[in-house]
Amino acid sequence: MYSKLSILFDDARWEVRQLKEEQFDIYDDNMNPIGQATRSETHKRGYWHKSFHCWLTRREGERQYVRFQLRQMSKDTNPGCYDITAAGHLSAGETVKDGARELEEELGITTSFETLVPLFEWREDASGTAKGVPFIDRELSYVFGLVCDTPISEMKLQADEVAGLYEADLSSMLELFEGRITAVEAHGIRQGLNDLSYSTETAIVQADHFVPRDRAYYIRVLQLLRSLT
């Protein structure tokens, strides 16, 4: 049986966790602000919130490439899936301009918001379970593109978020998500066991290796990226 002291201690630890947990601005179905909530409460109750997406591309001769990350296996949702080059939620009080910090945090790239090219806004309404806990994820995402010639080998990946970074021929990736081919060869780097070193890697990627979204999202991103270089 718990003593009164242990109950008070458990309550204090719960309050500390609540204070440390990220807070989001939350919205109704018409994106009218309705307050703030913790990350867990937002996903438990399915509140609309906002996120930032940025896809990196570059051109080499006649070929254009798109870059994408590999999510760490420790992520609570979609571990080990390929995903947007850099992305993240907007915390309470942040604007979309603040989202540019994700590029530095996840990839070690310092750039101003003004260098990003707005592509579109995307609403996503998804549900599932994360580590056995049901969630409802309703996001309005601001999607951007960035031309980046920095070699992948020079990027610094955020150890607890990004397991690897790859690039593949953009036209081939478009064919992949349109269902015209089944796999694409990608080249990149993968974090070593000590999270400080990287090894080069060639990967064969398929559409279902990416975070499950409406394929129209990926197709639209790739189509619009073609106009950036």
MOCORBEL-V275967 format. One record per residue. N is the residue number from 1. SS is DSSP state (h for helix, s for strand, l for the rest). OMEGA is omega in degrees with one decimal (NA if undefined). D_CENTER is the distance of its C-alpha to the mean C-alpha in Angstrom with 1 decimal. Layout:
N|SS|OMEGA|D_CENTER / N|SS|OMEGA|D_CENTER
This chain:
1|l|179.0|43.7 / 2|l|171.4|41.5 / 3|l|177.5|43.5 / 4|h|-179.6|43.0 / 5|h|-179.2|41.7 / 6|h|177.5|39.0 / 7|h|178.2|37.9 / 8|h|179.4|37.6 / 9|h|178.3|35.7 / 10|h|178.4|33.2 / 11|h|-179.7|32.9 / 12|h|178.6|32.3 / 13|h|178.7|29.5 / 14|h|180.0|27.8 / 15|h|178.1|28.2 / 16|h|178.1|26.7 / 17|h|179.5|23.5 / 18|h|-179.3|23.4 / 19|h|-177.6|23.8 / 20|h|-174.4|21.1 / 21|l|-179.2|18.5 / 22|l|178.4|16.0 / 23|s|177.2|17.5 / 24|s|162.4|16.1 / 25|s|-177.4|18.2 / 26|s|-169.9|18.9 / 27|s|173.6|20.5 / 28|l|-175.8|22.8 / 29|l|177.9|22.5 / 30|l|179.8|23.7 / 31|l|169.4|21.2 / 32|l|-177.9|24.0 / 33|s|-179.6|23.2 / 34|s|177.1|24.7 / 35|s|179.7|23.8 / 36|s|177.7|21.4 / 37|s|175.7|20.3 / 38|s|179.0|18.6 / 39|h|-177.2|15.2 / 40|h|179.6|17.2 / 41|h|178.4|19.7 / 42|h|-178.1|17.3 / 43|h|176.6|15.9 / 44|h|-174.5|19.5 / 45|h|176.0|21.1 / 46|l|176.6|18.6 / 47|l|172.4|18.6 / 48|s|176.8|16.8 / 49|s|-171.5|14.4 / 50|s|178.3|12.3 / 51|s|-177.1|8.8 / 52|s|176.5|8.0 / 53|s|173.0|6.5 / 54|s|178.7|8.5 / 55|s|179.4|9.8 / 56|s|179.0|12.6 / 57|s|174.3|15.9 / 58|s|178.2|19.4 / 59|s|175.6|22.9 / 60|s|-174.6|25.5 / 61|l|-179.3|28.8 / 62|l|-176.1|28.6 / 63|s|176.2|25.3 / 64|s|-176.5|21.8 / 65|s|173.1|18.7 / 66|s|-177.9|14.9 / 67|s|179.3|12.5 / 68|s|-177.6|9.5 / 69|s|171.8|8.3 / 70|s|-178.5|9.6 / 71|s|177.8|8.3 / 72|l|177.5|11.2 / 73|l|179.9|13.8 / 74|l|-179.8|14.0 / 75|l|-177.6|10.8 / 76|l|176.0|12.4 / 77|l|176.4|10.6 / 78|l|178.6|10.3 / 79|l|176.6|11.4 / 80|l|177.6|12.3 / 81|l|170.0|10.5 / 82|s|-172.5|9.3 / 83|s|176.1|6.1 / 84|l|-177.7|5.2 / 85|l|175.7|7.0 / 86|s|-176.8|5.4 / 87|s|176.5|3.5 / 88|s|176.4|5.3 / 89|s|169.9|8.4 / 90|l|179.3|11.6 / 91|l|-179.1|14.2 / 92|l|178.5|17.7 / 93|l|-179.7|19.6 / 94|l|171.6|16.9 / 95|l|-178.9|16.9 / 96|h|178.7|14.5 / 97|h|179.8|16.1 / 98|h|-178.6|14.8 / 99|h|-179.2|11.2 / 100|h|177.7|12.4 / 101|h|-178.3|12.5 / 102|h|-179.7|8.9 / 103|h|178.5|10.5 / 104|h|-177.6|13.2 / 105|h|-173.1|11.7 / 106|h|-173.2|9.4 / 107|h|-178.3|11.7 / 108|l|180.0|14.9 / 109|l|177.0|15.3 / 110|l|179.5|17.3 / 111|l|179.6|17.6 / 112|l|179.5|18.7 / 113|h|-176.4|17.2 / 114|h|178.5|20.2 / 115|h|-178.4|19.2 / 116|l|-180.0|16.2 / 117|s|178.5|17.3 / 118|s|-179.9|16.4 / 119|s|179.1|15.9 / 120|s|171.6|15.9 / 121|s|-172.8|14.8 / 122|s|174.6|13.5 / 123|s|-179.5|14.5 / 124|s|179.9|13.3 / 125|s|-174.7|15.5 / 126|s|177.0|14.7 / 127|s|180.0|16.5 / 128|s|176.4|17.0 / 129|s|176.0|17.6 / 130|s|-177.0|15.8 / 131|l|176.3|18.3 / 132|l|-178.6|21.0 / 133|s|178.8|20.1 / 134|s|176.1|19.7 / 135|s|172.0|17.0 / 136|s|-175.0|16.7 / 137|s|178.3|13.4 / 138|s|-174.5|14.4 / 139|s|163.9|12.1 / 140|s|-175.6|13.1 / 141|s|173.5|10.4 / 142|s|-171.7|11.7 / 143|s|-177.9|10.8 / 144|s|172.6|12.2 / 145|s|178.2|13.5 / 146|s|173.2|15.0 / 147|s|-175.2|17.9 / 148|l|-179.8|17.6 / 149|l|178.4|20.5 / 150|l|179.2|19.7 / 151|l|178.8|20.3 / 152|h|-177.6|17.5 / 153|h|-179.3|20.1 / 154|h|-178.3|20.2 / 155|l|-179.1|16.6 / 156|l|-174.3|16.0 / 157|l|177.3|13.1 / 158|l|-167.5|12.2 / 159|l|-175.3|14.2 / 160|l|-178.7|12.9 / 161|l|-168.4|9.1 / 162|s|-179.9|9.4 / 163|s|-178.2|12.4 / 164|s|178.5|12.8 / 165|s|-173.3|12.3 / 166|s|170.9|14.2 / 167|s|179.9|15.7 / 168|s|178.0|17.9 / 169|s|-174.2|20.4 / 170|h|-179.3|18.9 / 171|h|178.4|21.9 / 172|h|177.8|21.7 / 173|h|177.4|18.1 / 174|h|176.9|19.3 / 175|h|179.8|22.2 / 176|h|-177.1|20.1 / 177|h|173.9|18.2 / 178|l|177.2|21.5 / 179|l|-178.3|23.1 / 180|l|173.3|25.6 / 181|l|-173.6|24.8 / 182|l|-176.9|23.5 / 183|l|179.2|21.8 / 184|s|176.0|20.8 / 185|s|179.0|21.4 / 186|s|-179.5|18.7 / 187|s|-179.6|19.4 / 188|s|-178.4|17.6 / 189|s|179.9|17.5 / 190|s|-179.2|17.0 / 191|s|176.3|17.4 / 192|l|-176.3|20.9 / 193|l|-178.2|22.3 / 194|l|177.8|22.8 / 195|l|-178.6|19.3 / 196|l|-178.8|21.2 / 197|l|179.8|22.1 / 198|s|173.0|20.5 / 199|s|176.9|22.1 / 200|s|-173.8|21.9 / 201|s|170.0|21.0 / 202|s|-177.4|21.5 / 203|s|172.7|19.6 / 204|s|-173.1|20.6 / 205|s|176.1|17.6 / 206|l|-177.2|18.1 / 207|h|-177.6|16.3 / 208|h|172.5|16.2 / 209|h|-179.4|14.4 / 210|s|175.6|11.1 / 211|l|-176.8|9.2 / 212|l|174.3|12.1 / 213|l|170.0|12.1 / 214|l|-177.5|15.1 / 215|h|177.1|15.9 / 216|h|177.6|17.0 / 217|h|-177.9|13.5 / 218|h|180.0|13.1 / 219|h|-179.5|16.8 / 220|h|177.0|16.7 / 221|h|-175.6|14.0 / 222|h|177.8|16.1 / 223|h|-177.5|19.3 / 224|h|178.0|18.5 / 225|h|-178.0|17.3 / 226|l|-176.8|20.7 / 227|l|-173.2|22.4 / 228|l|-177.7|20.8 / 229|l|NA|22.9
